[in-house]
Amino acid sequence: MFHIVDDIPELRDILQSLMKHRGYDSMVFDSTESYLAYFHSLEFAAPIAIITDYVMTGENGFELIKAVREKLPMQKAVIVSATPSSELEANIETALCYSLSKPYRAEKLYALLAALVSCHHECGTNKDGFEAECKFGLEHECPFFPHKLAA
């Protein structure tokens, strides 16, 4: 299960449709606030990853990820953005599993989802499960490896 957070209904629907086409389940949320309400509810179930837009009405996607990581520090997260910013650029390699720049091709999304699922199955969410560099084909510095956890 993936969680999608985007304040633009059409983009949320397209992403959910692409994911469903490849057999991935997802839940959608229209804002950081609605996601955090769910996150703090008794119904919350942790996803494989949160995929959130960066620029949204209210708090941005990075603020959402920081709030979630206060309680779930190992939660995998991806930011999707069409607007580069210094905050996003500074946090891509240290706090995110990956980022997607809009527009992106479906194949790139599918590769990302497959990598996140493989990481989830191989490594889980326990920091003791991470013994080696990411081997799932994405060029990024995973924030969950021991060198990131020890910092």
C-alpha positions as CSV (number, residue, x, y, z in Angstrom):
1,M,0.0,0.0,0.0
2,F,1.2,3.5,-0.9
3,H,-0.2,6.8,0.3
4,I,-0.5,9.6,-2.2
5,V,-0.8,13.2,-1.1
6,D,-1.6,15.9,-3.7
7,D,-3.9,18.8,-3.6
8,I,-4.7,18.6,-7.3
9,P,-7.4,16.0,-7.9
10,E,-6.5,15.2,-11.5
11,L,-2.8,14.6,-10.6
12,R,-3.9,12.4,-7.6
13,D,-6.2,10.4,-9.9
14,I,-3.6,9.9,-12.6
15,L,-1.0,8.7,-10.1
16,Q,-3.5,6.4,-8.5
17,S,-4.6,5.0,-11.9
18,L,-1.0,4.4,-13.0
19,M,-0.3,2.6,-9.8
20,K,-3.4,0.5,-10.0
21,H,-2.5,-0.4,-13.6
22,R,0.7,-2.0,-12.2
23,G,-1.1,-3.8,-9.3
24,Y,-0.2,-1.4,-6.5
25,D,-2.8,-0.4,-3.9
26,S,-2.9,3.2,-2.8
27,M,-4.9,5.6,-0.6
28,V,-5.2,9.2,-1.6
29,F,-5.3,12.4,0.4
30,D,-5.9,16.0,-0.7
31,S,-3.7,17.8,1.7
32,T,-1.0,17.6,4.4
33,E,-3.7,18.3,7.0
34,S,-6.0,15.5,5.8
35,Y,-3.0,13.0,5.7
36,L,-1.9,14.0,9.2
37,A,-5.5,13.6,10.5
38,Y,-5.4,10.0,9.1
39,F,-1.9,9.5,10.4
40,H,-3.0,10.3,14.0
41,S,-6.2,8.2,13.8
42,L,-6.7,4.7,15.0
43,E,-7.3,3.5,11.4
44,F,-3.8,4.5,10.3
45,A,-1.8,1.7,8.6
46,A,1.8,2.5,7.6
47,P,2.4,2.5,3.9
48,I,5.4,1.1,1.9
49,A,6.0,4.8,1.1
50,I,4.4,8.2,1.1
51,I,4.4,9.9,-2.3
52,T,3.6,13.5,-1.9
53,D,3.6,16.6,-4.0
54,Y,6.0,19.3,-2.8
55,V,4.0,22.5,-3.4
56,M,0.5,22.2,-1.9
57,T,-2.0,24.6,-0.3
58,G,-1.1,24.7,3.4
59,E,2.0,22.8,4.5
60,N,4.2,21.5,1.8
61,G,5.1,17.9,1.2
62,F,8.4,18.1,3.0
63,E,6.7,19.4,6.2
64,L,4.4,16.4,5.9
65,I,7.3,14.0,5.8
66,K,9.0,15.7,8.8
67,A,5.8,15.4,10.8
68,V,5.4,11.7,10.0
69,R,9.1,11.0,10.7
70,E,8.7,12.4,14.2
71,K,6.8,9.2,15.1
72,L,7.9,6.9,12.3
73,P,11.6,7.8,11.6
74,M,12.0,4.9,9.1
75,Q,9.1,5.8,6.9
76,K,10.0,5.8,3.2
77,A,9.0,9.0,1.4
78,V,9.1,10.4,-2.2
79,I,8.5,14.0,-3.2
80,V,7.1,14.9,-6.6
81,S,7.7,18.4,-7.8
82,A,7.7,20.6,-10.8
83,T,9.2,23.5,-8.9
84,P,12.8,23.2,-7.7
85,S,13.5,24.9,-4.4
86,S,16.6,25.2,-2.1
87,E,14.8,23.4,0.7
88,L,13.9,20.5,-1.6
89,E,17.3,20.3,-3.1
90,A,19.0,20.3,0.3
91,N,16.8,17.4,1.5
92,I,16.7,15.1,-1.5
93,E,19.8,13.2,-0.5
94,T,19.4,13.3,3.3
95,A,15.7,12.9,4.0
96,L,14.0,11.4,1.0
97,C,14.1,8.0,-0.6
98,Y,13.8,9.7,-4.0
99,S,12.2,12.6,-5.8
100,L,10.4,12.7,-9.1
101,S,10.4,15.8,-11.3
102,K,7.2,16.7,-13.1
103,P,6.5,15.8,-15.8
104,Y,7.8,12.2,-15.5
105,R,7.3,9.1,-17.6
106,A,5.2,6.2,-16.3
107,E,8.3,3.9,-16.7
108,K,10.2,6.0,-14.3
109,L,7.4,5.9,-11.8
110,Y,7.1,2.1,-12.2
111,A,10.8,1.6,-11.6
112,L,10.6,3.8,-8.5
113,L,7.6,1.8,-7.2
114,A,9.3,-1.5,-7.9
115,A,12.5,-0.3,-6.0
116,L,10.4,0.8,-3.0
117,V,8.6,-2.5,-2.9
118,S,11.8,-4.5,-3.2
119,C,13.4,-2.4,-0.5
120,H,10.4,-2.9,1.7
121,H,10.5,-6.7,1.2
122,E,14.2,-7.0,1.5
123,C,14.9,-4.6,4.3
124,G,11.6,-3.9,6.0
125,T,11.5,-0.9,8.2
126,N,13.8,-2.0,11.0
127,K,17.2,-0.2,10.9
128,D,18.9,-3.5,11.8
129,G,17.8,-4.9,8.4
130,F,19.9,-2.5,6.4
131,E,23.3,-4.1,5.8
132,A,24.3,-3.0,2.3
133,E,23.9,-0.1,-0.2
134,C,20.6,0.0,-2.1
135,K,20.7,-2.6,-4.8
136,F,17.4,-1.9,-6.5
137,G,18.5,0.3,-9.4
138,L,17.9,3.8,-8.2
139,E,20.7,6.3,-8.0
140,H,20.2,8.0,-4.7
141,E,21.6,8.0,-1.2
142,C,19.0,6.1,0.9
143,P,18.5,7.9,4.2
144,F,18.0,4.6,6.0
145,F,21.4,3.1,5.6
146,P,23.5,2.8,8.8
147,H,25.7,5.8,7.8
148,K,22.6,8.0,7.8
149,L,21.1,6.5,11.0
150,A,24.3,7.1,13.0
151,A,24.4,10.8,12.1
